[in-house]
Amino acid sequence: MIDMKKIKIRIAGVPYNIVTDNDTDYVVSLANEIDSKISSVMDSGSYISPTQATVIALLEYADSVKKLTDESNDMKIRLKEYLADAAQAKSERDMLRREINKMKKGESV
């Protein structure tokens, strides 16, 4: 059974009650990070509402997630290519070893 916890957090001055199975410290750290990002956007100079700051912060996070996801997918593709190359090299090595062994047997006869 999943252990659900009720956690109280505050983001941009608004309190939230979150129910989660994640670690409390983890959820609080996420809330603090988001709160800090929104505060940073709001402190950027011109007046911006908390809602606008939240949307801007969300866009920045979505951009980061998209870039990291794309990078991860590229790495998976490259890894598959490397593994295929390694498997082919191993197969070629094994074939060459067999040929060498055949040649050695032929020389000793």
C-alpha positions in Angstrom: 0.0 0.0 0.0 1.3 3.5 -0.9 1.9 5.8 2.0 0.2 9.1 1.1 1.2 12.2 3.0 -0.5 15.5 3.3 2.0 18.4 3.0 1.5 22.1 3.4 3.5 24.3 1.1 3.4 27.9 0.1 4.1 29.2 -3.4 4.0 32.9 -4.3 2.3 33.6 -1.0 -0.5 31.1 -1.6 -0.8 28.1 0.7 -1.4 24.7 -0.8 -2.2 21.3 0.7 -0.5 18.6 -1.3 -1.3 14.9 -1.0 1.6 12.8 -2.3 3.5 9.6 -1.9 6.8 11.5 -2.4 9.2 12.3 0.3 8.1 15.4 2.3 11.5 17.1 2.0 11.5 16.5 -1.7 8.1 18.1 -2.2 9.0 21.1 0.0 12.3 21.6 -1.9 10.3 21.6 -5.2 7.9 24.2 -3.8 10.7 26.3 -2.5 12.4 26.2 -5.9 9.2 27.2 -7.7 8.5 29.9 -5.2 12.1 31.2 -5.6 11.7 31.2 -9.4 8.4 33.1 -9.3 9.8 35.6 -6.9 12.8 36.1 -9.2 10.6 36.7 -12.2 8.4 39.1 -10.1 11.5 41.0 -9.0 12.8 41.5 -12.5 11.9 45.1 -12.6 8.6 46.0 -14.1 5.3 45.1 -12.5 4.2 41.6 -13.1 1.4 39.7 -11.5 1.9 36.5 -9.6 -0.1 34.7 -12.3 2.1 36.1 -15.1 5.2 35.3 -13.1 4.0 31.7 -12.7 3.3 31.3 -16.4 6.8 32.7 -17.2 8.4 30.3 -14.7 6.4 27.4 -16.0 7.6 28.2 -19.6 11.2 28.2 -18.4 10.7 24.9 -16.6 8.9 23.4 -19.7 11.8 24.6 -21.9 14.3 22.9 -19.6 12.4 19.7 -19.5 11.9 19.7 -23.3 15.6 20.3 -23.9 16.6 17.6 -21.4 14.1 15.1 -22.9 15.4 15.8 -26.4 19.0 15.4 -25.2 18.1 12.2 -23.4 16.5 10.8 -26.5 19.5 11.7 -28.6 21.8 10.0 -26.1 19.6 6.8 -26.2 19.8 6.8 -30.0 23.6 7.2 -29.9 23.9 4.5 -27.2 21.9 2.1 -29.3 24.2 2.9 -32.3 27.3 2.3 -30.1 26.0 -1.0 -28.8 25.2 -2.1 -32.4 28.7 -1.1 -33.5 30.2 -3.0 -30.5 28.1 -6.1 -31.3 29.3 -6.0 -34.9 32.9 -5.5 -33.9 32.6 -8.5 -31.5 31.1 -10.6 -34.2 33.9 -9.7 -36.6 36.5 -10.4 -33.9 35.0 -13.8 -33.3 35.0 -14.6 -37.0 38.6 -13.5 -37.4 39.6 -15.7 -34.4 37.9 -18.7 -36.1 39.8 -18.0 -39.3 43.1 -17.7 -37.5 42.4 -21.0 -35.7 41.6 -22.6 -39.0 44.8 -21.3 -40.5 46.8 -22.5 -37.6 45.3 -26.0 -37.8 46.0 -26.0 -41.5 49.7 -25.1 -40.9 50.2 -27.8 -38.3 48.9 -30.6 -40.5 
